Amino acid sequence: MIKKRLLFQLNHPAHFHLFKNCIRLLKKNGHTVLISIKDKDILKNLVKDHSYVQLSEGYRKKNLFSIISSLFRRGVKLAKVAKDFKPDLMIGTSPEIGQISPFIRVPSLFFGEDDVNLSMIMYLAATTCYPLFDSILAPNCVNNGVWNRKTTFYNGFQKLAYLHPNHFTPERSKVKIDISDRYYIIRFSALTAYHDTGIGGIDDTLAFKIISILTKKGKVVISSERELPSDFEQHRFKGDPSDMHHYLAFADLFIGDSQSMCAESGLLGTPFVRYNDFVGKIGYLNELENEYQVGYGVEVGNEEELLNKISELSSMPNAKDTFNRRKQKILADKIDATAFYVWFIENYPESRKQMKANPDIQNRFL
């Protein structure tokens, strides 16, 4: 096997989780890996044990101009990093690697899970960067529109790259909540990413109603990207952020306006209720909610429906047993995404040709 130099670009802690096992195995197989990051939440702490470079400092303003200008600045810095590192392949879920790829003549591989018609700004972002990527890799349920022909589709979910039982085992000892207590996790997203423009979610008034229902049944834990009202501070998540997936796995219910944590909860056997303007528009969440029924989406404006669903699930007998059985059906149907990623990257671009000719080759990773 030819040993490669691989550059991973990460703009969010979720990107680290997506690639962490892949990076570990690639390094174990003798490949050289460099990570470049954006300064976002706990991302710097997550990559501290790896070779990495930081492309930005602090947080940008929450407007379209700031999004575009910060993306351009990161692209310029990333091009300099790539010229020094001389990678054989650049990998990530961010536009920067595609934008610099033609100029430094290094192939780039985009890992996507959002449909391009998710929003106008998502479509515009895809229009500006998808043509520049050498290849796109996405789950079967994703619709990339005119770029479907450029996409290698696989039978899996990105979240299974780090939540598949081959790579993650929930540990109750990491959850600092009394084992006899039922607990519910609520997630408030900042909704400031470029694809979140104009999207609504759970406001403080609605959050108060949700908390009022759940505190009668157990403990409420709030994970938030935005500032919390003082009345909510008593519920703020106080555990180690790196243990959040353990908390999700043993929670009785998850409620949020975050796409990622809803999907993670469902894949860990915890029922979720999602409330935002993306409901019905995202392929992988539609599959989790409609085909596998591990969670439920409620559109913004339907507050009564949301509160009724929360009351129903929080009162449902043996809910965890029911949703764990549904999770097992997913695991039986889907491949180990990390094992597939490692094979695809190590053998790229031949792996792309093999997948086009015979998609069943991925079944070796079931």
N, C-alpha and C positions, 0 to 999 in steps of 0.2 A: 504493500500500500504506500502511495506517495504521501509524505507528510506535508501538511499545508499550513500556511500562515492565515489565520482567520481573524477578522475584525468584526466585533459585535457592537452595534450602536443601541444604547438603552436610554429611553427618555422618561421612564416611569418605573416605580418598584415592581409593577406587574410584569414588565418586560424582563426584569431579572428573574422572577419566578418562572416565566415561560422558558427561559434558556438555561437556567442554572444547572440542571441535570445534564443537559446536552453539552454544555461547556465542560463540566466535570469529566464526562466520558470522552470527549474529544481530546482533552488534555491527557487523560489516562492513556489514550491510544497514540500519544506522541505528537499531536499537532500543537502548534504554537498559537495561543489565543491572547488577543488584546481587547479590552473593553473600553469603549468611550461612553461617557454618561452626561446627561443633563442634570443640573442641580435640582432634584425634585424629591421632596419629603425625605424618606429614610434611605433613598437609593445609594447615597455615598457610603452609608454604614453597611449596606448589604454587600457591596462589592469590595469591601476593605481587604479581603483575603485574596484578591485577584490582582493581576496587573491591569491598571486602568488609568485613563486620562479623563479630566473633567473639561467639558466644553463650555459651561456657563456657570455663573455665580448668581445666587439669589433668584427671586421670582420676577417674572415679567408682569406688565400691566395687563388688565383683563379687557383688551380690545383687539380688534382684527389687525390693526396696524402693528401692535406689539407682537402679535402671534407671527406675522409675516417677517418682521424685521429680526426677531430673535431666531427664527428658523434660518434666515439668510446668514446671520452671524455664526450660528453653529455649523452651518455647511462649510463656511470658509475655514473655520478652525479644524473641522473634521478632514478636509482635503489636505491640510498640512500634516495632520497626524498620519493619514493614510500614505502620503508620499514618503514619510520617514519610516513607517512600519513595513511598507511594501507587501500588503496582504494579497493572497491568491483569490480571496473571496470576501465580500462584505455582506453582513447579515443583520437584519433587524426588522422592526415594525414601524420605522420612522422614515419620513420623506428624504431626510438629508443624504442617506447613502445612495439613493437613486439619483438625486440631483448632481452629485459629484462623480458618479460612476463613469459617465462618458468622457469626462474631462481628464480623469486620471487613468482611464483604460483598465479598470478593475471591475469584473462582473459583480453585480449586487443581487441579493436574494431577499425579497420582501415576504414576511410572514403576516398574512392578514386574516381577520375574522369578521370584519364589518362589511356589510353590503355597500356597494358604491352609491346606491340610490337612497342611502339612509337619510341624507339631507343634501341640500344644495351645496353647502360648503364642503361636505364630504366628497361630493361628485367633482367639484372644482379642484379639490386637493388631489384626487385620483387622476384627474385630467392632466395636472401639471407634473406628476411624478411617476405614475404607472408606466408611461411609455419609455421612461429612462431606466427602469429596472430590467436586469437581464431576465429575471423570472419571478413569478409570484407563486406562493404556496398557501393554500387555504383549505379549510374543511369543505366537505361535499355540499353542505347546506348554504354556503356563501354564494351570492350572486354578484359577480364582478362585471356584469354588463358586457360591453364590447371587449373587455380585457379577459373574458372567460377563456378565450383561445390561448392566452398567454399564461394561464393559471394551471398549475398542477394541483388537482383536487385529491384529498385523502379522506378516508373514513374515520374521522376522529374529531376531538375538540382540543383547542389550544390548552385549556385548563387541565386536561389530562396529562400534559407534559410534566406537571409537578404534583398532581393529585392522584394519579394512577397508583394503585396499591404497590406496583413495582418500585415506586419512588417515594411514597409517603405513607406513614402509618400514624394515625391520630393517637396521641398520648394524653390520657385524662389527667395525669400528674402535672402537665404544663398549664392546665386551666385552674387559675387561682380563684375558684368559686366553690363553695361547699358542695360536695358531691350529692347531697340530698336536695339541693335547690334546683328548681327549674329556672332556666334563664333564657332570655330573648335578646337578640342583637339587632340594633337599629343602626343603619348606615346613612349618613348625610354626605353626599358628594358636593364638591364645590361647583361642578358643572361649568368649568371654565376652559376645558380643552376646546380645540378648534372645532371638533365635531359636536360639541355641546351647545354651540351658539343658539340662543333662543329657546332652549329646552327647559321645561319646568320640572319640578320634583316635589319633595316633601318640605313644605314651609313650616315655620315654628308653630303656627296655630294648629295645623294638622298633626304635627309631631306631639303636641301636648295631648291631643285626643287619643293618639296611639299609646302613649305612655300611660295614660289613665286606665286604659283597658288592661294593659299587660302587668302593671304593678299590683293588680288584684290577684294575679295568678303566679307571679314569681319575680325574679330579679331582672331588671332592665339594664342592658349595657349599650352605651352609645359610642360608636366610632364615627368621627366627624372630620371632614376636610375643611369645614367652615367654623367660624366662631360660634360658640354655643351661648344661649341665654343663661343667665346665672341659675335659674331654676333647674336647668338640665345638668349642671356640673356634677351633681351627686351621682349621676349615672355614667359619667365619662369612662371609657375603657382605660383601665390602669395597668393592664398587663403588658408584657413584652410584645411589641408590634410583630416581631418575627414569629410569635406563637399564634397569630390570629387564626391560621387555618385549623389549629387544634381547637380553638374556641368555637369556630364555625361548626366543626364536626360534632361537637357534643351539645350544641345549642338546641333548644326545642323549636325555635322558629327564627327566621331572619326576615327583616323588613328593610327595604332600602330603595334609593333611587340610583344605585350604582349597578351597572351591567355586570361588571366582573365579579363582585362579591355575591351577587344573586346566583350567577352560574356556579361559582365555587361552592356555595352552600348546597345547591341541588346535587352536585357531583359528589358531595360528602354525605348525602343522605339526610340533609336538614331541609325541610320545606321552606320555600322563600315566597315572599310577596313583593313584587316590583311595581313601583309607582313612578312613572315618568312619561314623557312624550314619545319615547322610543318604542313603547309597547306595540307589538304587531309589525315592527319594521326591521327587526334584526333576525336573520336566519337561524343562527345557532340558539338564540333564546326562544324563538318560536318552536324549534325542535324540542328543547328541554321542557317547555311549558305545554305544548300541544301533543307531541308524540309520547314523551316519557312521563309527563305530568309530575315532575319533581318540584314545580313551582307555578306561580300564577302572576300574570301581568295585568295591571289595572291602569287604564289611561287617566291622565291628569284631568281633574274635574269630576271624577266619579268617587268622591270621598266616602259616600255611604257604602258603596260596593267594597272599597278598600277596608273600611272598619269592620264590615260584616265578615269579610274573608279572614281578617286577623282574629276576630272572635271565634270563628268556626275552627280554624286550625289550632289555635291555642287551647281549645276545649276538646279537640279530637282525641279519643282514646287510642292508645298504641300508635300514635302518629309516627314516631321514629321507626317503628318496625315496618310500617307501610312504606315509608319513603326510602328506607334502606333497601327494601326489595326492589323498588323502582330503580334505585341507583345500580343495583346488581345487574339489571337488564341492560343498562347503558354500558357497563363494563364488559358484558358479554358480546355486545354489538360492535364496540369501537376498538381501534388499535391503540397500542402504547405509543403515544405521539412522540415521546423522547427517543425511543429506539428507532422509530421511523426517521426522525430529524437527523440523527447521527448518521444513519445509512445514506440519506439523501445528500447531506453535506459532504461526507467523505468521498462519495462517488460522483459528485457533481462535476460536469454537466451530463455525464452518461446516465445518472440516475433519473434525470428528467426524461430522457429519451425512453428509458425502460418503463417508466410510469405511463407515458403516452401510449406505448405499444401494448402494455399489459398491466393495467391498474391492479390486477389481482396479486401482483408481486408484493403489495403492502400487507397481504394477509399473513405473511410470516411474522408480523409484529402483533398479532392478536393475543 
